[in-house]
């Protein structure tokens, strides 16, 4: 199973996501594939010029990084990130890849809760 997102720089986004999820990325025919340990692989494709940026990817990724480490990666990349606590959850980190493609990152503590 695979989930696809479209971004401006698939190679760079794949490299950053491998850091966050701790899984390898391989070059695929149309882009990059971050290989999942459990669940779907994440296919990262190039977004066509002239199309509006996607606001909702609807993806949640598990990470072994801490909240501070995820925010450090986001800050280094210049990608907006914020901690949200939807009702009935332990919280998620909302990360905007390249500033406009939303996904959620769940640290080990968030996953355990």
ABEGO torsion letter per residue (X at the ends): XBBBBBBABAAAAAAAAAAAAGBBBBBBAAEBBBBBABEBBBBBBBBBBGBBBBABAGBBBBBABBAAAAAAAAAAAGBBBBBBBBBGBAEBBBBBBGGABBBBBBBAAAAAX
